[in-house]
Structures are given as C-alpha cells and as structure tokens.
Amino acid sequence: MTEIALGPVDEIPLGEARAFAVEDRQVAVFRLRDGTLRALDAVCPHRGGPLADGLADGRVVICPLHSYVYDLATGCAVANDGPAVTAYAVRADDDGTIRLRVRGRVSGGVG
C-alpha cells in the first residue's frame, strides 16, 4: 500500500466532499459532520455520476444522477443492484493533511 497526501482537511467543509485526481482515477473524500473521513471512487459505475456531489449522511452517499446508494465505509451498493465502488482508507494526520491509501505505487501523486 502507498499513502499519498491530498491536501488540507480544512478545505472540505463538514458534511461535504471533494473529488481528487489520483493517477488515472478520481477519488471522492467525504468529511462527515462528526469530522470522520471516508473515501470512495468518485464516479458512480451506473452512469458516471459525480459521487462527491451526492447527498451523504454518516453511512451512505446517494448519487445525484439516479439515486444509486453506496455505503461510505465499504463502497457496497445499498438498496440497488449496482456494482460496488472502491472504498479507500483515509485519514488526517497531525498537521491536518488528508492521507489516502492506494494499492501499488503512485507516481506523481495528486493531479
């Protein structure tokens, strides 16, 4: 596993999300109202909806295009038959930098 820095956690308001380009993928980082961070693939596999723009609560995110629902901790589809999205380990370090774990070596980091 490789851990990469995405940026300051304070750039994501509580209860919102931001999408980050990481190599050839988009990753949505959610900062829940309690400050917990979650990270999923940013693109809904159903029709390419932007999950970072979806409605999120403490457990799930709802895709803004067709209301597909994904578990924020696991990436599993909830209440629909769609495929899962990848869930990533994410944390904020002591200086407030978001750190994302990805499989394999990441060259060049965040785009």
Backbone as a chain_set.jsonl record, in Angstrom:
{"seq": "MTEIALGPVDEIPLGEARAFAVEDRQVAVFRLRDGTLRALDAVCPHRGGPLADGLADGRVVICPLHSYVYDLATGCAVANDGPAVTAYAVRADDDGTIRLRVRGRVSGGVG", "coords": {"N": [[0.837, -1.186, 0.0], [0.407, 2.25, -0.695], [0.687, 5.458, 0.643], [-0.657, 8.603, 0.105], [-0.504, 12.206, 0.056], [-3.254, 14.402, -0.024], [-4.119, 16.993, 0.49], [-5.085, 19.844, 2.564], [-7.279, 19.038, 5.233], [-9.1, 20.914, 6.105], [-10.017, 22.158, 3.84], [-12.224, 20.852, 3.025], [-15.411, 21.36, 3.856], [-17.286, 20.515, 6.838], [-19.569, 17.854, 6.47], [-19.483, 17.773, 3.719], [-17.99, 16.937, 0.48], [-15.105, 16.33, -1.595], [-13.671, 15.866, -4.82], [-10.738, 14.252, -5.909], [-8.05, 14.0, -8.198], [-6.254, 11.16, -8.664], [-3.625, 9.71, -9.94], [-4.823, 7.709, -12.475], [-7.439, 7.812, -11.713], [-10.449, 9.058, -10.124], [-11.061, 10.153, -6.887], [-13.352, 10.451, -4.301], [-13.451, 12.298, -1.383], [-15.01, 12.313, 1.644], [-16.029, 14.398, 4.227], [-17.432, 13.853, 7.065], [-20.123, 15.042, 9.194], [-19.322, 14.679, 11.826], [-16.645, 14.875, 11.608], [-15.301, 12.637, 10.745], [-13.501, 10.967, 8.174], [-14.124, 9.607, 4.953], [-13.536, 7.697, 1.987], [-14.187, 7.108, -1.426], [-14.378, 5.659, -4.762], [-14.855, 8.25, -7.09], [-16.667, 8.256, -9.135], [-19.782, 7.191, -10.092], [-20.597, 3.876, -10.902], [-22.872, 3.289, -12.344], [-23.929, 5.324, -14.202], [-21.91, 7.146, -14.375], [-22.11, 9.26, -12.578], [-21.232, 12.053, -10.42], [-20.046, 11.248, -7.432], [-19.052, 12.8, -5.315], [-20.662, 14.986, -5.34], [-22.998, 14.051, -4.368], [-25.674, 13.348, -1.995], [-24.795, 12.902, 1.315], [-24.802, 11.061, 4.345], [-24.063, 9.906, 7.616], [-23.598, 7.256, 6.965], [-24.102, 6.523, 4.222], [-23.812, 7.461, 0.705], [-25.671, 9.146, -1.779], [-26.012, 8.915, -5.163], [-26.118, 11.737, -7.297], [-27.314, 11.609, -9.811], [-29.012, 9.295, -10.457], [-29.861, 8.299, -8.068], [-28.543, 6.054, -6.973], [-27.261, 4.197, -4.24], [-24.545, 4.108, -1.978], [-22.526, 2.491, 0.433], [-20.6, 4.284, 2.681], [-18.428, 3.324, 4.139], [-17.73, 0.828, 3.081], [-18.147, 0.826, 0.318], [-20.01, -0.744, -0.898], [-22.959, -1.386, -2.829], [-26.147, -0.213, -1.879], [-29.515, -0.914, -1.433], [-29.91, -1.135, -4.15], [-29.102, -2.813, -7.229], [-26.614, -2.346, -8.251], [-23.057, -2.382, -9.091], [-20.371, -2.444, -6.679], [-18.38, 0.351, -5.46], [-14.931, 1.257, -5.168], [-13.668, 1.444, -1.9], [-11.54, 3.445, 0.068], [-8.849, 3.563, 2.438], [-8.55, 6.297, 4.541], [-7.271, 9.202, 6.167], [-6.671, 11.967, 8.425], [-3.653, 13.492, 9.096], [-1.515, 14.582, 11.862], [-0.928, 17.26, 11.239], [-3.118, 18.021, 9.808], [-3.293, 17.179, 7.175], [-4.78, 15.412, 4.53], [-4.53, 11.982, 4.111], [-4.373, 9.372, 1.861], [-4.763, 5.93, 1.247], [-3.606, 3.83, -1.252], [-3.531, 1.009, -3.449], [-0.511, -0.406, -4.619], [2.167, 1.361, -6.316], [2.228, 4.852, -6.492], [2.913, 7.195, -8.815], [3.878, 10.503, -9.099], [1.665, 11.395, -7.708], [-1.042, 13.438, -6.665], [-3.232, 14.903, -9.016]], "CA": [[0.0, 0.0, 0.0], [1.08, 3.534, -0.743], [-0.107, 6.525, 1.224], [-0.342, 9.874, -0.543], [-1.121, 13.413, 0.611], [-4.211, 15.024, -0.939], [-4.296, 18.413, 0.787], [-5.584, 20.133, 3.916], [-8.632, 18.579, 5.551], [-9.964, 22.085, 6.286], [-10.573, 22.579, 2.556], [-13.509, 20.172, 2.854], [-16.294, 21.705, 4.976], [-18.01, 19.409, 7.471], [-20.785, 17.455, 5.769], [-19.315, 17.863, 2.268], [-16.98, 16.072, -0.134], [-14.336, 16.869, -2.725], [-13.054, 14.855, -5.677], [-9.313, 14.434, -6.167], [-7.472, 13.157, -9.243], [-5.133, 10.374, -8.159], [-3.204, 8.923, -11.099], [-5.838, 7.579, -13.525], [-8.757, 7.665, -11.1], [-10.993, 10.132, -9.309], [-11.423, 9.674, -5.557], [-14.147, 11.397, -3.524], [-13.196, 12.27, 0.058], [-16.154, 12.838, 2.378], [-15.774, 14.804, 5.614], [-18.739, 13.76, 7.703], [-20.41, 16.103, 10.172], [-18.567, 14.436, 13.06], [-15.226, 15.013, 11.294], [-14.788, 11.394, 10.183], [-13.233, 10.969, 6.736], [-14.369, 8.406, 4.164], [-13.13, 7.901, 0.595], [-14.697, 6.149, -2.406], [-14.273, 6.095, -6.151], [-15.693, 9.435, -7.24], [-17.562, 8.109, -10.272], [-20.78, 6.13, -9.942], [-20.48, 2.939, -12.021], [-24.128, 3.157, -13.081], [-23.941, 6.229, -15.353], [-20.827, 8.124, -14.28], [-22.461, 10.403, -11.738], [-20.188, 12.528, -9.505], [-20.443, 10.92, -6.063], [-18.698, 13.891, -4.398], [-21.789, 15.934, -5.351], [-24.175, 13.368, -3.858], [-26.1, 13.571, -0.613], [-24.148, 11.941, 2.208], [-25.026, 11.14, 5.785], [-22.989, 9.187, 8.297], [-23.462, 5.876, 6.482], [-24.207, 6.315, 2.778], [-23.884, 8.58, -0.236], [-26.655, 8.924, -2.832], [-25.571, 9.511, -6.427], [-27.05, 12.8, -7.678], [-27.965, 11.396, -11.113], [-30.09, 8.308, -10.478], [-30.139, 7.885, -6.689], [-27.887, 4.838, -6.505], [-26.804, 4.417, -2.868], [-23.329, 3.365, -1.66], [-22.055, 2.536, 1.809], [-19.369, 5.078, 2.736], [-17.328, 2.57, 4.747], [-17.352, -0.355, 2.305], [-18.337, 1.017, -1.114], [-21.042, -1.655, -1.391], [-24.24, -0.818, -3.24], [-27.205, -0.384, -0.884], [-30.859, -0.667, -1.956], [-29.917, -1.232, -5.606], [-28.331, -3.966, -7.685], [-25.407, -1.894, -8.939], [-21.766, -2.85, -8.575], [-19.744, -1.641, -5.622], [-17.262, 1.226, -5.794], [-13.8, 1.01, -4.273], [-13.512, 2.266, -0.702], [-10.127, 3.634, 0.387], [-8.5, 4.005, 3.788], [-8.211, 7.718, 4.508], [-7.14, 9.799, 7.497], [-5.988, 13.255, 8.504], [-2.528, 13.362, 10.02], [-1.478, 15.579, 12.938], [-0.916, 18.633, 10.728], [-4.356, 18.26, 9.084], [-3.189, 16.756, 5.781], [-5.512, 14.199, 4.193], [-3.679, 10.894, 3.608], [-5.16, 8.325, 1.226], [-4.019, 4.703, 0.941], [-3.95, 3.179, -2.514], [-2.717, -0.175, -3.738], [0.546, -0.199, -5.607], [2.979, 2.569, -6.285], [1.637, 6.001, -7.155], [3.953, 8.121, -9.26], [3.358, 11.82, -9.41], [0.689, 11.784, -6.698], [-2.34, 14.035, -6.956], [-3.249, 15.772, -10.191]], "C": [[0.88, 1.246, 0.0], [0.15, 4.578, -0.153], [0.321, 7.842, 0.588], [-1.093, 11.019, 0.12], [-2.035, 14.035, -0.439], [-4.355, 16.522, -0.721], [-4.856, 18.592, 2.182], [-7.034, 19.683, 4.12], [-9.586, 19.762, 5.684], [-10.535, 22.621, 4.98], [-11.873, 21.862, 2.216], [-14.379, 20.545, 4.048], [-16.969, 20.461, 5.556], [-19.299, 19.128, 6.703], [-20.686, 17.515, 4.257], [-18.225, 16.928, 1.789], [-16.269, 16.829, -1.243], [-13.776, 15.695, -3.509], [-11.605, 15.24, -5.937], [-8.9, 13.5, -7.295], [-6.244, 12.478, -8.653], [-4.748, 9.401, -9.265], [-4.33, 8.894, -12.127], [-7.251, 7.447, -12.967], [-9.16, 8.942, -10.379], [-11.44, 9.514, -7.986], [-12.187, 10.784, -4.842], [-13.822, 11.211, -2.047], [-14.345, 13.0, 0.732], [-15.707, 13.191, 3.789], [-17.137, 14.878, 6.297], [-18.9, 14.832, 8.78], [-19.674, 15.923, 11.493], [-17.054, 14.525, 12.834], [-14.583, 13.765, 10.716], [-14.578, 11.552, 8.683], [-13.559, 9.602, 6.147], [-13.946, 8.717, 2.735], [-13.622, 6.745, -0.27], [-14.274, 6.586, -3.799], [-15.256, 7.241, -6.342], [-16.739, 9.312, -8.334], [-18.497, 6.923, -10.055], [-20.69, 5.187, -11.142], [-21.76, 2.802, -12.854], [-24.127, 4.013, -14.348], [-22.917, 7.356, -15.227], [-21.127, 9.345, -13.443], [-21.345, 10.765, -10.767], [-20.572, 12.29, -8.041], [-20.082, 12.013, -5.062], [-19.801, 14.941, -4.325], [-23.063, 15.313, -4.793], [-24.511, 13.767, -2.436], [-25.478, 12.488, 0.261], [-24.612, 12.167, 3.636], [-23.892, 10.357, 6.433], [-22.701, 7.8, 7.769], [-23.349, 5.724, 4.98], [-24.072, 7.615, 2.004], [-24.869, 8.178, -1.326], [-26.185, 9.648, -4.081], [-26.592, 10.561, -6.874], [-27.773, 12.558, -9.013], [-29.168, 10.478, -11.043], [-30.347, 7.667, -9.125], [-29.607, 6.509, -6.312], [-27.233, 5.155, -5.166], [-25.609, 3.516, -2.581], [-22.95, 3.568, -0.2], [-20.716, 3.264, 1.843], [-18.184, 4.317, 3.313], [-16.82, 1.449, 3.852], [-17.388, -0.161, 0.79], [-19.416, 0.129, -1.709], [-22.305, -0.899, -1.78], [-25.294, -1.171, -2.191], [-28.533, -0.05, -1.57], [-30.892, -0.585, -3.477], [-28.99, -2.379, -5.995], [-27.032, -3.588, -8.378], [-24.143, -2.478, -8.338], [-21.25, -1.921, -7.48], [-18.734, -0.67, -6.233], [-16.145, 0.919, -4.804], [-13.835, 1.977, -3.107], [-12.03, 2.295, -0.354], [-9.96, 3.99, 1.86], [-8.037, 5.452, 3.675], [-8.15, 8.237, 5.939], [-6.576, 11.2, 7.354], [-4.846, 13.083, 9.492], [-2.516, 14.532, 11.003], [-1.468, 17.017, 12.444], [-2.137, 18.942, 9.863], [-4.307, 17.906, 7.612], [-3.96, 15.459, 5.579], [-4.534, 13.204, 3.584], [-4.572, 9.768, 3.115], [-4.271, 7.133, 0.942], [-4.537, 4.109, -0.354], [-3.044, 1.975, -2.703], [-1.684, 0.171, -4.79], [1.25, 1.121, -5.434], [2.284, 3.674, -7.072], [2.763, 6.939, -7.531], [3.315, 9.453, -9.594], [2.255, 12.294, -8.494], [-0.59, 12.354, -7.263], [-2.23, 14.969, -8.139], [-4.24, 16.879, -10.053]], "O": [[1.947, 1.28, 0.613], [-1.05, 4.572, -0.429], [1.51, 8.161, 0.537], [-2.177, 10.831, 0.673], [-1.65, 14.181, -1.599], [-4.682, 17.25, -1.658], [-5.077, 17.618, 2.902], [-7.896, 19.926, 3.276], [-10.775, 19.619, 5.399], [-11.443, 23.452, 5.002], [-12.546, 22.209, 1.246], [-14.11, 20.088, 5.159], [-17.193, 19.479, 4.849], [-20.026, 20.05, 6.333], [-21.689, 17.33, 3.568], [-17.61, 16.213, 2.58], [-16.766, 17.83, -1.758], [-13.445, 14.656, -2.938], [-11.289, 16.409, -6.157], [-9.338, 12.351, -7.351], [-5.311, 13.141, -8.199], [-5.434, 8.407, -9.506], [-4.75, 9.948, -12.605], [-8.16, 7.016, -13.676], [-8.325, 9.791, -10.066], [-12.112, 8.483, -7.966], [-11.725, 11.923, -4.785], [-13.907, 10.101, -1.522], [-14.62, 14.162, 0.43], [-15.079, 12.379, 4.468], [-17.887, 15.839, 6.125], [-17.924, 15.445, 9.214], [-19.426, 16.896, 12.205], [-16.272, 14.282, 13.753], [-13.446, 13.816, 10.247], [-15.378, 12.193, 8.002], [-13.301, 8.57, 6.766], [-13.991, 9.873, 2.313], [-13.497, 5.575, 0.092], [-13.863, 7.728, -4.004], [-16.366, 7.203, -5.812], [-17.611, 10.173, -8.454], [-18.049, 5.793, -9.858], [-20.704, 5.647, -12.284], [-21.723, 2.254, -13.955], [-24.304, 3.489, -15.448], [-23.036, 8.39, -15.884], [-20.46, 10.37, -13.587], [-20.592, 9.892, -10.335], [-21.349, 13.06, -7.477], [-20.756, 12.139, -4.04], [-19.871, 15.702, -3.36], [-24.101, 15.972, -4.746], [-23.731, 14.438, -1.76], [-25.618, 11.298, -0.021], [-24.79, 13.301, 4.08], [-22.846, 10.175, 5.811], [-21.664, 7.22, 8.09], [-22.584, 4.888, 4.501], [-24.197, 8.709, 2.554], [-24.905, 7.022, -1.747], [-25.98, 10.862, -4.059], [-27.796, 10.308, -6.837], [-28.752, 13.244, -9.309], [-30.243, 10.839, -11.521], [-30.977, 6.613, -9.042], [-30.158, 5.859, -5.423], [-26.709, 6.253, -4.973], [-25.631, 2.323, -2.886], [-23.043, 4.674, 0.333], [-19.795, 2.9, 1.111], [-17.038, 4.642, 2.999], [-15.627, 1.144, 3.851], [-16.734, -0.901, 0.056], [-19.711, 0.231, -2.899], [-22.675, 0.092, -1.149], [-25.325, -2.291, -1.681], [-28.651, 0.991, -2.218], [-31.827, -0.011, -4.036], [-28.195, -2.852, -5.183], [-26.413, -4.43, -9.028], [-24.151, -3.0, -7.223], [-21.653, -0.762, -7.384], [-18.292, -0.844, -7.368], [-16.395, 0.38, -3.726], [-14.01, 3.181, -3.292], [-11.343, 1.28, -0.47], [-10.822, 4.637, 2.454], [-7.225, 5.787, 2.813], [-8.882, 7.771, 6.813], [-6.068, 11.575, 6.298], [-5.047, 12.584, 10.6], [-3.411, 15.376, 10.974], [-1.945, 17.91, 13.144], [-2.199, 20.006, 9.247], [-5.202, 18.297, 6.862], [-3.815, 14.516, 6.357], [-3.798, 13.535, 2.655], [-5.422, 9.268, 3.851], [-3.152, 7.292, 0.454], [-5.738, 3.911, -0.533], [-1.931, 1.931, -2.181], [-1.944, 0.933, -5.721], [0.959, 1.892, -4.519], [1.811, 3.451, -8.186], [3.488, 7.426, -6.663], [2.311, 9.504, -10.304], [1.929, 13.481, -8.493], [-1.155, 11.823, -8.219], [-1.27, 15.729, -8.263], [-4.377, 17.701, -10.959]]}, "num_chains": 1, "name": "protein.A"}
